[in-house]
Every structure is written in C-alpha cells, then in structure tokens.
Amino acid sequence: MADSNSIQAEPDIIFVMAPSWGVNMPPLGLHYLVAQLRAHGFGSEILDLNIDLYRRSDDDRRELWSFEKHRYWANTHEFAAIRVLFSEELDQYAEKLSEHGSTPIGFSINAGNRLFTLELLRRIRSDVRTVIIGGPLCQFDRNGKFLLPDFLGLVDLAVIGEGEEAICEVVTGLRADGDLRGIPGVAFLSDGAQVVFTPRRPLEQLDRLPFPQYDRQMVQNAYTERVLPLLMSRGCKGKCTFCDARFFQARYRSRTAQNVFDEILHHVRTTGTTHFTFNDLAINWNLKELERLCDLIIEEEDLTIWWNASATIRKGMTKRLFEKMRVAGCAPGGTESIFGARGGSLVFGLESGSSKVLERMGKYYRVPEAEAVLKRAHQAGIPTWINLIVGFPGEGEHEFQETIGFLRRNVSNITEIATLSLCYVPQFAELGLSPERFGIELPDEEFMLDWHSGKGSGY
C-alpha cells in the first residue's frame, strides 16, 4: 500500500487515514475497502498520513499518539495546539492531495482524526474532483441530523454504515460519470445540506468479503509492531450503558471459523507475520465458532501464531475452551509485542469489581461470575488483562472499595490492568442519550469528561 510519498499513477480512488489513529498496525477498515474494490477490478491506494506523521515526529511529539493525549486531537479547544504544531505538514499533505485533483479521495473519519481531517479539507484546493467521507462517525442521529455538520460544503458524498458494497457502486458510477443518487447508504453533501438517502442493509454474510491484502515490506517495516489486524465479527451483543457501539454499528454478525482460519493462513504465507490482534469488540460472543477456530489452528501442525483479543465475561468460557485458546496462540511467547504484551493475551472488559456498578453499566454478569472466569483463564495459562472504569455515575466510596477488594482477591489471576480510565460519556451511549436516568448533567457538546452529577460533583 502507498505511504505519503508513494501514490500509484491514476488509481480509481485514494483513501486517506489522518491522525490520530493507532500506529502499531495497518488500518483494517480501509484495507477491507481496497480488497473489495480490487475484487471488482478497481485500483485504489491508501495514504496513511497517521503513520507518516508519527514517523516524522520526534519522541516528544510522538507522545501525542498516547491514549492520555487523545483530547488534543478530539477536543476543539485543545486541537488548536495540534493545528499550530503540525501546520507545515498539513500544508504539505493538502498540496499532495491537491495534485491528484482528478482522482476521488475518500477520508475515514473517527473521533481521533475528525478535526485533523477537517483542517486538511479546508486546505485542499477546490478543484479536487470528488471528496468522500466514511467511517464510524458518518451517521445521522435519531432526529435525522448529520453528525458531522462542519464537513457540509467541504465534501461531496458520505458513505453511511459499512462501506464495502457502497464504495464499489460509487466508484463504478464515478468512472462512468453516472448518477450516484440512487445508491443505498450514500448521502450527498456537496450542496451544503444533506439529502434524504436510502439506508443500506448491513452485510449478512461476512465470509463473502475478500481478505485484506498487505505488502510484506509494509508489514515488516511501516508500523511499530509486526502485527496484523483480524476481525471475526462485526457488531456487539452487549448493552453497556457507557458504550456507543450499538448506535454506530449494525447488529452482531460472525464469520465462520473456517473463513477466519483461511485468512490467517493467507497472511502468514504472503507476509511472513505470525502475530495478530482481533479487532472485535468481543471475540467470544460466538463460542462455537471461536472454539472451532482454535481447533483448526491446533490441527494445522506447521502453524505457530500468537494473537490477542478483547473478550467479555461469559459463563460459557470453560477451562477446556481457555486451554484450547492458549494452545491456538492466545499465549505468552513469540517475537513481537502485541499492545505491549509479548505474544498473545486476552483483555476482558471487566470495568468494575462492584456488582451494583456492573448492573448500572448494563453488564450481563456480576462479581462472582467474573472472578470464576478470570481464574479459569489464568489456570489455563492465558495472560489475562482487564479494563477498569473509575467514577461511573452511582459509584461511591463503598463501590470503589469493592473494586479495590476485587483486585486484591484476584491479583494472582490478573496479569495486568490494560486500561484504567475515568468515566467518559459518549454522546450516543445510553449515558449521553439519557443522562437524567443516571443522575448526571452534561454541560455542552464536548462533555465526555466534563459531565457532573446533580449535586455538582464531577470526575
């Protein structure tokens, strides 16, 4: 795939990933789009400005890609410093994109790169043929309002929801200079106001998608880890009140184990990588396919890989299944670090050690079940990490101490705390949509950390 200094002549579309995003591996969503277009005879390139800017930066500036510095990219007021710091690079990127004015350009928009992309679009020459945006933030709210109003007038089309099928129809139409207005899942924004569009049904059979393709040299040298992303499922069955995945993603669907296994073999043979990370919100919603995948990996005698994934607490996670997962590669070892862990690991979205708080979070499990699952995973030899949230609405000193007690009781079964964060309030999570239900007040639109309880206290 292309870097910021290498765009092949005359692709049918150029995809852009602006900062800030992860720097340890390639952006999976854009590679799915490229693979789908290739399967239909179209040429496309990925311009990963995120990794390019990271590579250009010194150690001090690279700190801006850490989780703790996310607000500098995502908050309008904090972003002013980013705009000044990277003004020269912004001009250079805008000029490079403007040189390809006859080629459609597609930007993937997420919470971390929204403002950088917006600034970049404002600097791109107006003669660029077609500007398209997509990604998780390209959505309409429940009242039909477009969630990225600042982009109106700067872009032509927005692909809403999963983009593999829609982008093929868009590129087909652009190549033929045809009318694109009948394409499901595409909204027109060029006249300064979105038009009514026909929603596109989510993909039913994920196995039909072609595998993302990666260049061996890119995998070995471009990113901070020699790791490739995988996706076994899309969507989530959970109903966590602090999470907006149910708003932005379609219903849960799973690939078959055979299809995922075939992709793993493909990447091992074409890129030489043996380290993977699953981007699923939780890899264990479909236990049947998860166990089958482990069986396939174990049965392949010449295959040795390591992988990590996020998981939810589930009773069905038996010791036998955990043991299969370890043998299949969710285990320590290997030659590469995956998110800071040598080899494979499992990250549980535990979030709290208080059953009362877990209930308010919308979790399906309670403390006894969580303790049992962590113990079984540890006994099977799996590196077990957990995520924790502090300051969830309704968590007082008593509930906080319950979590402290949980950690003390289970310290031998927990390898490490993956993330320990204050309670964020995403706008389209249940917390953000129904704040009164949780007794909190939201001061303005950028309230992820600035919310406070009705008594005036905040976190």
Backbone torsions as a table, in degrees:
resi	resn	phi	psi	omega
1	MET	NA	161.4	-174.7
2	ALA	-78.6	150.9	165.7
3	ASP	-107.0	-172.2	-172.3
4	SER	-68.7	-11.9	179.8
5	ASN	-109.9	9.5	-173.5
6	SER	-145.4	95.3	174.7
7	ILE	-117.8	124.5	-179.3
8	GLN	-64.0	154.4	-179.2
9	ALA	-65.7	129.5	170.3
10	GLU	52.6	53.8	169.0
11	PRO	-70.3	161.9	178.8
12	ASP	-73.0	-24.9	177.3
13	ILE	-160.8	147.8	174.9
14	ILE	-113.0	127.4	176.2
15	PHE	-100.3	140.0	-176.3
16	VAL	-122.8	129.9	170.1
17	MET	-112.4	108.6	179.8
18	ALA	-88.9	160.4	175.6
19	PRO	-77.3	155.4	8.3
20	SER	-104.7	142.1	178.8
21	TRP	-151.8	177.1	179.2
22	GLY	-63.8	148.5	-177.7
23	VAL	-116.0	4.1	-175.4
24	ASN	-88.5	-16.8	-178.3
25	MET	-160.2	166.0	-176.4
26	PRO	-64.7	153.5	177.4
27	PRO	-72.2	112.0	-171.3
28	LEU	-64.6	-44.0	-175.9
29	GLY	-57.3	-44.4	179.7
30	LEU	-67.5	-34.8	178.6
31	HIS	-69.2	-29.1	172.3
32	TYR	-64.3	-41.4	179.4
33	LEU	-63.7	-44.1	179.2
34	VAL	-60.9	-42.7	-179.9
35	ALA	-64.1	-40.9	179.7
36	GLN	-65.3	-42.9	179.0
37	LEU	-65.0	-41.3	178.8
38	ARG	-60.8	-40.3	179.6
39	ALA	-63.9	-21.8	179.6
40	HIS	-104.8	14.3	172.6
41	GLY	87.3	14.7	-179.5
42	PHE	-106.0	148.9	175.7
43	GLY	-100.3	139.1	179.3
44	SER	-149.2	159.9	-179.9
45	GLU	-134.5	154.0	175.2
46	ILE	-111.0	124.9	175.2
47	LEU	-103.8	97.9	-176.4
48	ASP	-88.6	83.4	179.2
49	LEU	-67.3	-25.1	-178.7
50	ASN	-62.8	-53.1	-178.9
51	ILE	-71.4	-31.5	178.5
52	ASP	-63.7	-46.4	-179.8
53	LEU	-66.6	-37.6	176.4
54	TYR	-61.5	-45.3	-179.2
55	ARG	-65.8	-31.5	178.7
56	ARG	-72.9	-21.9	-170.1
57	SER	-84.3	151.4	173.1
58	ASP	-80.1	178.3	-175.1
59	ASP	-60.5	-37.8	-179.4
60	ASP	-64.5	-44.8	-179.8
61	ARG	-71.0	-30.5	178.7
62	ARG	-63.9	-22.0	176.8
63	GLU	-61.0	-22.0	179.6
64	LEU	-66.1	-16.8	178.2
65	TRP	-88.1	-0.2	178.1
66	SER	-75.2	157.0	-178.7
67	PHE	-58.2	-37.0	-176.8
68	GLU	-67.1	-20.5	-177.5
69	LYS	-101.0	9.9	-176.6
70	HIS	-55.3	-34.5	-175.1
71	ARG	-62.1	-28.0	-179.5
72	TYR	-65.1	-28.1	178.9
73	TRP	-90.6	-31.0	-169.2
74	ALA	-99.3	-20.9	-177.0
75	ASN	-97.5	131.3	-175.1
76	THR	-57.4	-43.4	-177.7
77	HIS	-71.2	-42.9	-179.1
78	GLU	-68.0	-29.4	-176.0
79	PHE	-66.0	-19.0	178.8
80	ALA	-55.2	-36.2	179.0
81	ALA	-68.8	-38.0	177.6
82	ILE	-64.0	-42.7	-178.6
83	ARG	-59.3	-41.2	179.6
84	VAL	-72.8	-44.3	-175.3
85	LEU	-62.4	-38.2	-175.8
86	PHE	-113.5	27.8	-177.4
87	SER	-61.4	-41.3	-179.6
88	GLU	-64.0	-44.3	179.2
89	GLU	-65.9	-38.1	176.7
90	LEU	-58.3	-44.3	178.7
91	ASP	-63.7	-40.7	-179.6
92	GLN	-65.4	-44.0	179.5
93	TYR	-64.7	-42.1	-179.9
94	ALA	-62.9	-40.1	179.2
95	GLU	-65.6	-43.0	-179.6
96	LYS	-61.6	-43.7	179.2
97	LEU	-68.0	-35.8	-179.8
98	SER	-65.8	-27.1	178.5
99	GLU	-65.0	-19.4	-179.3
100	HIS	-107.9	45.5	-173.7
101	GLY	-59.3	-25.1	-178.7
102	SER	-85.9	-7.4	-177.4
103	THR	-101.7	128.4	175.9
104	PRO	-58.2	143.9	-179.9
105	ILE	-122.9	129.9	179.5
106	GLY	-115.9	127.7	-179.2
107	PHE	-108.3	131.5	173.7
108	SER	-90.2	123.6	-173.3
109	ILE	-109.9	127.7	172.2
110	ASN	-136.8	177.8	-175.0
111	ALA	-61.6	-32.4	-176.5
112	GLY	-82.0	-21.7	-177.0
113	ASN	-117.9	6.1	-177.8
114	ARG	-56.6	-49.7	-174.2
115	LEU	-72.4	-37.3	177.4
116	PHE	-64.9	-42.6	178.2
117	THR	-62.7	-41.8	179.2
118	LEU	-60.9	-45.1	178.4
119	GLU	-63.6	-38.7	178.7
120	LEU	-64.2	-43.3	179.9
121	LEU	-63.1	-35.0	179.2
122	ARG	-67.6	-20.1	-178.5
123	ARG	-100.2	-11.9	179.3
124	ILE	-75.2	139.8	179.6
125	ARG	-60.5	148.1	-175.5
126	SER	-73.0	-8.3	-178.4
127	ASP	-87.5	3.8	173.3
128	VAL	-60.6	132.2	-168.0
129	ARG	-60.9	-58.8	-175.5
130	THR	-142.1	128.4	176.7
131	VAL	-113.3	126.6	-176.8
132	ILE	-122.6	140.4	173.0
133	ILE	-121.9	151.1	177.0
134	GLY	-155.5	-170.4	-179.0
135	GLY	107.6	179.0	-171.5
136	PRO	-63.1	-26.9	-178.0
137	LEU	-87.0	-6.0	177.9
138	CYS	-82.1	87.4	-176.3
139	GLN	-148.2	166.6	170.5
140	PHE	-108.9	144.8	177.0
141	ASP	-79.6	-175.5	-174.9
142	ARG	-66.8	-16.2	178.7
143	ASN	-100.2	9.1	178.4
144	GLY	82.2	12.4	-179.8
145	LYS	-88.5	133.1	178.9
146	PHE	-69.9	135.8	-172.4
147	LEU	-79.8	-8.1	180.0
148	LEU	-122.3	63.7	-174.8
149	PRO	-62.2	-27.8	-179.3
150	ASP	-66.2	-18.0	-178.5
151	PHE	-86.0	-13.0	-179.7
152	LEU	-62.6	131.8	-177.8
153	GLY	91.9	-16.0	178.8
154	LEU	-103.5	-19.5	-178.2
155	VAL	-127.5	162.3	-177.5
156	ASP	-98.8	-43.9	-174.4
157	LEU	-132.8	151.3	171.2
158	ALA	-127.6	126.9	174.8
159	VAL	-91.8	119.5	-174.6
160	ILE	-99.3	124.0	178.4
161	GLY	85.8	-158.6	-178.3
162	GLU	-63.4	133.4	-166.2
163	GLY	-106.3	-3.4	-171.9
164	GLU	-59.9	-46.9	-178.1
165	GLU	-76.0	-41.1	-177.3
166	ALA	-63.6	-42.3	-176.1
167	ILE	-66.3	-31.7	176.2
168	CYS	-64.6	-41.5	179.0
169	GLU	-69.0	-35.8	177.4
170	VAL	-64.2	-48.9	-178.9
171	VAL	-64.4	-37.9	176.4
172	THR	-59.5	-46.3	-179.9
173	GLY	-66.1	-40.0	179.3
174	LEU	-66.1	-39.0	179.4
175	ARG	-63.9	-34.6	-177.5
176	ALA	-95.1	3.7	-175.8
177	ASP	54.3	38.0	-178.3
178	GLY	-91.6	179.3	179.1
179	ASP	-84.0	123.8	-177.0
180	LEU	-96.3	-1.6	-168.9
181	ARG	-72.6	-10.7	178.6
182	GLY	-96.8	5.4	-175.7
183	ILE	-79.6	119.7	178.1
184	PRO	-61.7	138.8	177.8
185	GLY	86.5	7.6	-178.9
186	VAL	-120.5	128.0	177.5
187	ALA	-111.6	140.4	179.6
188	PHE	-95.6	131.1	-174.5
189	LEU	-125.9	-0.7	-170.7
190	SER	-66.8	-24.9	-178.1
191	ASP	-87.3	8.7	177.0
192	GLY	91.8	-2.8	177.0
193	ALA	-150.6	136.6	-177.5
194	GLN	-67.1	151.2	177.7
195	VAL	-107.3	166.4	177.4
196	VAL	-65.3	138.1	179.8
197	PHE	-132.7	161.2	179.0
198	THR	-94.1	118.8	179.1
199	PRO	-60.9	149.5	177.5
200	ARG	-103.8	134.2	177.7
201	ARG	-65.8	140.7	178.3
202	PRO	-65.3	154.8	179.3
203	LEU	-60.4	129.4	-179.5
204	GLU	-84.8	-41.6	-175.8
205	GLN	-109.9	94.1	-178.9
206	LEU	-65.6	-22.2	178.5
207	ASP	-64.6	-17.7	-178.5
208	ARG	-75.7	-17.8	-178.8
209	LEU	-71.7	135.4	176.1
210	PRO	-68.9	152.9	-179.7
211	PHE	-68.1	140.2	169.4
212	PRO	-58.5	145.2	-178.8
213	GLN	-112.6	136.0	-179.0
214	TYR	-129.5	138.9	175.7
215	ASP	-75.8	135.0	-177.3
216	ARG	-57.5	-44.1	-178.8
217	GLN	-65.3	-38.2	177.9
218	MET	-62.3	-44.7	-178.9
219	VAL	-63.3	-37.7	-175.8
220	GLN	-78.0	-26.5	-168.9
221	ASN	-128.5	-23.0	-168.4
222	ALA	-77.8	-35.1	-171.6
223	TYR	-110.9	172.2	-173.0
224	THR	-75.6	-17.8	176.8
225	GLU	-132.5	146.8	177.3
226	ARG	-88.2	67.2	-173.2
227	VAL	-130.5	142.6	175.8
228	LEU	-115.0	143.8	178.1
229	PRO	-82.0	146.4	173.3
230	LEU	-128.6	160.4	177.0
231	LEU	-141.3	115.4	-180.0
232	MET	-92.8	-20.4	-177.3
233	SER	-152.1	165.2	171.7
234	ARG	-127.0	146.6	-178.4
235	GLY	84.5	-175.9	-176.9
236	CYS	-152.8	144.4	176.4
237	LYS	-89.7	-10.2	-178.0
238	GLY	-73.9	164.2	178.8
239	LYS	-132.3	44.6	-178.4
240	CYS	-64.5	130.3	-174.1
241	THR	-73.9	-14.4	178.9
242	PHE	-96.5	0.9	-172.7
243	CYS	-113.2	138.7	-179.8
244	ASP	-103.0	13.7	-177.2
245	ALA	-61.1	-35.1	-178.4
246	ARG	-68.0	-24.7	177.2
247	PHE	-79.1	-42.2	-171.9
248	PHE	-90.7	-19.0	-176.3
249	GLN	-116.6	154.0	177.2
250	ALA	-74.7	178.1	-177.2
251	ARG	-61.4	164.9	-177.0
252	TYR	-68.7	133.6	172.6
253	ARG	-142.6	148.7	-176.6
254	SER	-125.6	143.1	169.5
255	ARG	-77.0	162.2	173.9
256	THR	-78.4	153.5	179.0
257	ALA	-60.0	-39.0	-179.0
258	GLN	-60.9	-42.3	-179.1
259	ASN	-65.3	-42.5	178.0
260	VAL	-65.4	-42.0	178.6
261	PHE	-61.0	-42.6	179.0
262	ASP	-62.1	-37.3	178.1
263	GLU	-66.5	-42.1	178.5
264	ILE	-58.5	-47.8	178.4
265	LEU	-58.9	-41.4	179.9
266	HIS	-59.8	-46.5	-177.9
267	HIS	-68.5	-38.7	178.3
268	VAL	-60.8	-42.6	-175.9
269	ARG	-76.4	-32.3	-175.2
270	THR	-94.0	-25.3	-176.9
271	THR	-117.6	-17.2	-177.7
272	GLY	81.9	-1.5	-179.5
273	THR	-74.1	148.5	175.6
274	THR	-127.9	11.5	-176.5
275	HIS	-124.5	131.0	-174.8
276	PHE	-136.5	155.2	169.8
277	THR	-132.2	132.7	178.4
278	PHE	-84.1	128.1	-179.8
279	ASN	-88.6	6.1	179.4
280	ASP	-59.1	146.5	172.8
281	LEU	-61.0	-35.1	172.1
282	ALA	-155.9	125.4	-174.7
283	ILE	-77.3	-14.3	-169.7
284	ASN	-109.7	28.5	172.3
285	TRP	-75.1	-32.8	177.5
286	ASN	-109.4	89.3	-174.4
287	LEU	-68.1	-32.0	180.0
288	LYS	-62.3	-48.3	-178.9
289	GLU	-71.4	-34.1	177.0
290	LEU	-62.0	-45.8	179.7
291	GLU	-66.5	-38.7	178.7
292	ARG	-63.7	-39.4	177.5
293	LEU	-61.4	-43.9	177.5
294	CYS	-59.9	-42.5	178.8
295	ASP	-60.2	-43.0	-178.3
296	LEU	-64.4	-41.6	179.5
297	ILE	-65.4	-43.0	-179.0
298	ILE	-65.3	-37.8	-177.6
299	GLU	-72.1	-19.8	179.0
300	GLU	-82.9	95.9	-168.6
301	GLU	-60.2	-34.1	-175.3
302	ASP	-92.1	10.0	-176.5
303	LEU	-107.2	122.1	173.3
304	THR	-128.9	115.3	-179.3
305	ILE	-133.5	167.4	172.7
306	TRP	-129.9	143.5	180.0
307	TRP	-150.3	153.6	173.2
308	ASN	-126.7	163.6	-176.3
309	ALA	-161.8	160.7	169.9
310	SER	-92.0	149.4	-177.6
311	ALA	-145.1	160.2	173.6
312	THR	-108.4	159.0	177.1
313	ILE	-73.1	123.2	179.6
314	ARG	-142.2	139.5	178.0
315	LYS	-60.6	-33.2	-177.2
316	GLY	-69.3	-5.4	177.3
317	MET	-79.7	86.6	-176.5
318	THR	-81.9	165.5	177.3
319	LYS	-62.2	-37.4	178.6
320	ARG	-60.9	-43.7	179.0
321	LEU	-65.6	-43.9	178.0
322	PHE	-59.3	-39.9	179.6
323	GLU	-64.5	-39.6	176.1
324	LYS	-63.7	-40.7	179.6
325	MET	-62.0	-40.5	179.0
326	ARG	-63.2	-48.1	-179.2
327	VAL	-63.4	-31.6	-178.1
328	ALA	-79.6	-6.4	174.6
329	GLY	128.7	-6.6	174.9
330	CYS	-84.9	72.6	-169.3
331	ALA	-155.3	157.8	177.2
332	PRO	-67.8	159.3	179.2
333	GLY	123.9	-157.2	179.5
334	GLY	78.0	-178.6	-177.3
335	THR	-110.7	-9.0	-175.9
336	GLU	-118.3	153.3	174.3
337	SER	-91.4	128.4	176.5
338	ILE	-111.6	107.7	-177.1
339	PHE	53.3	40.9	174.7
340	GLY	88.9	-5.9	180.0
341	ALA	-110.2	130.7	178.6
342	ARG	-72.2	115.3	-177.3
343	GLY	87.1	-144.5	-175.2
344	GLY	-100.4	162.9	178.8
345	SER	-164.5	169.2	178.9
346	LEU	-126.2	126.1	-178.2
347	VAL	-108.1	112.8	179.9
348	PHE	-91.1	132.3	174.5
349	GLY	-80.8	66.4	-177.2
350	LEU	-66.9	-55.3	175.1
351	GLU	77.2	-34.9	-179.4
352	SER	-157.5	152.5	174.1
353	GLY	-105.1	20.9	178.1
354	SER	-117.6	124.5	179.8
355	SER	-63.3	-34.7	178.0
356	LYS	-62.0	-45.5	180.0
357	VAL	-68.7	-39.7	177.6
358	LEU	-58.6	-39.1	177.9
359	GLU	-64.2	-44.4	178.9
360	ARG	-65.7	-28.5	177.6
361	MET	-76.1	-10.2	-178.8
362	GLY	82.2	19.8	179.9
363	LYS	-75.6	149.4	-179.8
364	TYR	-81.3	-16.4	-172.1
365	TYR	-115.3	169.2	175.8
366	ARG	-127.6	179.4	-171.0
367	VAL	-56.7	-47.6	-178.1
368	PRO	-58.0	-40.2	179.9
369	GLU	-67.2	-39.9	179.1
370	ALA	-63.3	-42.5	179.8
371	GLU	-62.8	-40.5	-179.1
372	ALA	-65.9	-41.6	-178.8
373	VAL	-66.8	-44.6	178.8
374	LEU	-61.1	-38.1	179.7
375	LYS	-65.7	-43.7	-179.8
376	ARG	-64.7	-40.0	179.6
377	ALA	-63.7	-44.8	179.5
378	HIS	-63.7	-43.3	180.0
379	GLN	-63.0	-28.3	179.0
380	ALA	-80.0	-7.7	177.7
381	GLY	91.8	19.6	179.8
382	ILE	-93.5	128.4	171.9
383	PRO	-61.4	119.6	-169.7
384	THR	-113.7	112.9	179.2
385	TRP	-107.7	158.1	178.3
386	ILE	-136.1	153.9	170.6
387	ASN	-104.5	143.8	178.3
388	LEU	-133.2	144.2	174.6
389	ILE	-118.4	131.0	179.2
390	VAL	-112.0	137.6	175.5
391	GLY	88.3	23.2	176.6
392	PHE	-63.3	141.1	-179.1
393	PRO	-52.6	126.7	-177.3
394	GLY	98.9	-10.1	176.4
395	GLU	-83.9	113.5	175.4
396	GLY	-104.5	-167.9	-178.5
397	GLU	-60.7	-39.1	-179.1
398	HIS	-62.4	-46.9	-179.0
399	GLU	-67.5	-36.3	177.2
400	PHE	-62.0	-42.7	178.8
401	GLN	-67.8	-29.0	174.3
402	GLU	-62.2	-39.9	177.4
403	THR	-66.6	-40.6	176.7
404	ILE	-59.9	-43.1	178.0
405	GLY	-63.6	-38.8	176.9
406	PHE	-58.9	-46.0	-179.0
407	LEU	-63.8	-40.4	179.9
408	ARG	-66.2	-40.5	-179.2
409	ARG	-68.4	-31.2	-171.3
410	ASN	-112.6	17.1	-175.8
411	VAL	-58.0	-33.7	-178.8
412	SER	-74.0	-15.7	-178.7
413	ASN	-102.5	0.7	-178.5
414	ILE	-116.2	118.1	179.9
415	THR	-71.0	-44.8	-176.8
416	GLU	-166.0	156.3	170.9
417	ILE	-88.1	117.0	-176.7
418	ALA	-72.5	-51.3	176.9
419	THR	-138.0	138.6	173.6
420	LEU	-127.6	106.1	-171.7
421	SER	-130.1	154.7	169.8
422	LEU	-68.0	162.0	-178.0
423	CYS	-76.3	112.5	173.4
424	TYR	-85.6	153.2	177.9
425	VAL	-121.4	87.5	175.6
426	PRO	-61.8	143.0	-174.7
427	GLN	-58.2	-35.0	-174.2
428	PHE	-109.8	15.6	165.5
429	ALA	-81.8	166.5	179.5
430	GLU	-58.8	-35.0	176.8
431	LEU	-58.6	-41.1	-178.4
432	GLY	-80.5	-31.4	-178.4
433	LEU	-80.1	-31.5	-178.2
434	SER	-132.2	62.8	-175.4
435	PRO	-62.6	-31.5	-178.7
436	GLU	-64.0	-28.8	178.0
437	ARG	-63.7	-28.4	-177.6
438	PHE	-104.7	4.9	176.7
439	GLY	70.0	33.9	180.0
440	ILE	-122.9	160.3	177.7
441	GLU	-120.5	140.4	-177.3
442	LEU	-113.3	113.5	-171.3
443	PRO	-70.6	-36.4	-178.5
444	ASP	-157.8	-170.4	-174.9
445	GLU	-71.1	-27.3	179.4
446	GLU	-101.6	67.4	-169.0
447	PHE	-108.6	14.5	-171.8
448	MET	-53.2	-38.3	178.9
449	LEU	-115.0	-6.2	-174.3
450	ASP	-96.5	8.4	177.6
451	TRP	-68.5	161.7	176.3
452	HIS	-150.6	160.8	-179.6
453	SER	-76.0	168.4	179.9
454	GLY	-62.3	-20.5	179.4
455	LYS	-84.5	-3.0	176.8
456	GLY	98.1	-10.4	179.0
457	SER	-83.9	148.9	179.0
458	GLY	-138.3	-176.0	-178.2
459	TYR	-126.0	NA	NA
